[in-house]
C-alpha cells in the first residue's frame, strides 16, 4: 500500500507540495509524539525527493490463554451385562457400567455415574468430582483411551428402574473438567443404556402344611406345603416364585437345600406350594421343616426362612404270612408225658413306621386253633381246640430288626399242645378229617395299632390211640383147686391216654407156677366182661377168639384233662388137681381205635 501511494505521488504532486507535506508531518509527529525514522531525506531519481517507509512495515504481538478441554467418549457408556425388564439387577447386587474416553492432553480420567444430569467439577485435580444428586459410583483414574469401569451395589429406589448419567472427568492439576452427561448409545431403548432395571425381593410371611397327616411312603397322597409369598414386580412379566422345603436349616440360591430337600415348586400366582412323600419306614410323629422362597431372578425372599411341621400318621403293622409248626403235622404226646411244643411263626412283620415302633414298645400274641373252632383265631382258650399264646411267649427273632431304618421283623409264638387236642387226620371214622389246625399272630405297635394274619394252609393234628391200665395186677385172690371166683370179679381200669376214642385189645396169657415147674393154669380159664358177672357167664374168654380180643370199652375221645375210663371185670376157674402155690401171668391190653364212638 505504501508503495502504491509513493508511485502515485511521484506522478502527480509537485515538489514543493511534497516539501510542505513533509514539514507538516514532522511537526505533527512531534506534537503527537510520533517517531518517524527518517533515514533517507532525499532520493535523486527523475528529480523526485524520496519519502520514508514508516507506514509500510510494523509488528503487533498476539496472546491467547488456552484452557484444558474435558475428555470425550470414544466408546459410549454401557451396562455390562445389560439389565433388561426380563433380566433386571437384584436390589443389593452389583451393576457395572463401562466406557472409554480420550483426552486432548492425554490426562487420566474418571468415569462417574450419577443419578441425575448434574456434576460438580473439582478443578483442583479431579479426585473429588461429585454428582449433583446421588453418586452411584466412580472409577479409578484411567489412562486416556483405556476402558474405565464402575461397579456399584444397586439400592432400592422403590421403582423397577432407575436413570443413570455418565460423566468423564479428567485429572488436570488446575483446570480439571467434565464432559457432558451420556446415558449410553440408546437411552430408554437400548438394553445396555440408561435406565437400569431393578428386581425386588419377594415378600414371604407364613408357611403351612396345607395337606397334612399322611401315612409313611404316601406318594399317592402326598403332603403339601404352601408359602404365603407375593412379588410386586410386573415389568417383563409376573415374577415366578419358587419354594424349597428343607428338612434342616440351610439353603443357597444356586444349590437349594444344603441338607435333604423335601420338595420344590414354582408358581406365577401369589403363594407357592410343593408336595412330597416320606420315605418308608418313617416313624410316626411331627417333623420340622424349613421353607425358603426366591423369585425367578434368583433373589431370596424377605422373610427366609419360615418353618413349620408335618405329621406322619401311625399305621398298623402288616404281617406277611404265618407258618404253623414249621409246616409239619402236630403229633401230641399221650397223657402223662410232657406236652409237645408247637409254634406259630410270622415270616415277616412290616411296620411302615419302622420295626422299632414294635420292638421298643409293641408286642405280639398268637393263636393255634382248630379250623372249626368258634371265632377261629379269636377263639376262647381251650386245650381241646384253641391255644391262646400271650405276649410273654411271643418273641422277636434275634437280628430281624436292625433299627429305625428297617421296617421288618419276625415273631415266633410258642406253646405246648395237650394230649387230648382234637385230631384232624383221616383216622377211621373221624368226623374231623376235613378240618385242620391253623396259626394266627397279632402284632401291636407302641401306639396299640395292630395287624393280624393267619396261616393260609393248615397242618394236621395226628390222632393218638393210647391207654393206661391203672391197676398193676388182676388180683384173683385165693381159690382152691377145682373152684372158681363165682360172683367175685377182680377189675382193671382202662384210661384213655390219647385223643381218639378207643376199644381195648386184651391178650390173655397162661399163669405159671412160681416154682417154675411145668405146671400152669391155662389162659382159657380166665373170663372177663364189662360188668360184674358170675364165673361162667363172662362175655369173653380165650376160647371164643384169637389170642387178642377187641373189647368194646366205653372210652370216648377225651376233651379235657379229666380221665375217660372204663373197667373190665375178671373171673377165673382153677382146674382140679392143680398144685397149690402162687401162679402168675401177664395179660396185655392194647389200645385200638374205636371208629364208631367219636
C-alpha angles and dihedrals in degrees: 000000000000090000093053092051089049093053092047092052092049090056102044117018122081119236097249091054090054091052091051093050092051092052093047092049092050092052092048091047092055092047094051094038092247114156117215117189102218104189098150119041101168132027117188111214124125088345092295125134114227124233126212125266095233095123095046102065131033139140136226124185120230126217133183133164112222113204127209112269120220121250118267132212119261089172118028118237115267139175115251109229098016119240117223137176089263095039106037128166116258117241106263093021122113126262121196124206120187134190140161123224135184126209128206092223093038090245118165114254142205126223108217124188116205136184092227139030093264134098133174112219121224100212094184098075110321101253094113104047105145139188120253089231125008119353106216092187148314133221127231119260106293129195115248112267092024122108116256123207134202122192121184139164113256114237126201113264091177092251133084094245138031132198122239132195122200124209129181114209127181129221099234107162097234108005105038111168141184133223126238113274124271128199094194134272095305114018115204092004111049117081093227096043132083131326109054118212121235131208119205128209119258117249114241118189113157140012124198140171099246094182109034145159103058135165119252115275091021099166092145092050107029134185115259123210120192127193118206097224135149136188120200097195114111106163111111091015135306111313117251113230125211129201126202118193112199131189091221139022111281135087141157132201093235102037107029119215114016089207129033113331112217097189147336130209142166137209139172091205124080110279122028131217142189136186135221143169127219125245120253121277102035121164115236118254142069120319125194122227135183122220126206127187131198135167128240090268090062095253116147117233124252102253100038118183120037122171139200139148139261122206126224115207124233110245131195120256117259119219116213101204141324127230120199118215092341088294093294126127115259115244111190126209119241122259114292096029127097111283115253117253119240131180138202110204134187115223088209141347115203124196117185088207089059132272088266086069085070102029097054100044111357135085143189139230130197143202133204108192146163111256090236095052117125110264089005110225089011090056124139115259111270125151089218097064113346132055115186112199118205127219092259089066095046113084136178113246108251112260095010094114113051098178145286093321091058118082099187139073138154130237130199121194117194137193140148126255121228121235093247097054110138113270120225105183123110096273112164110278095001114151090201099062092108093056132071144183125272138190130223135188130193117194124196127197126213092275094051096254109141145186129205133202135172132203113274093213125035136214131231124253104217121232115246122203111194138143142184129207105219095203119074093209144019101235110206088171120204120339129169122236109271093025135095137208094265110192094348115105129189112212139216120196115218112205120194105236095175139065098253135069113264147196120207124243111211122199110188117202136192119269116234127211115252095238089063092238118150089266125111146149110248119239093240089071089073121085130184140184141171092254139029114296142168113252110268093038099069117131097228137041134152092257092065100055146007121297091278115053122195109227117198096227118179098243107136125186109291117237098187142013090281112112118256106203147155133194132234117207121215139203135172141196122211111216116232117264096031111146117248118256141082119310121194135185142155128244116199124220119201128192111234123186111252104216097189104047104065 
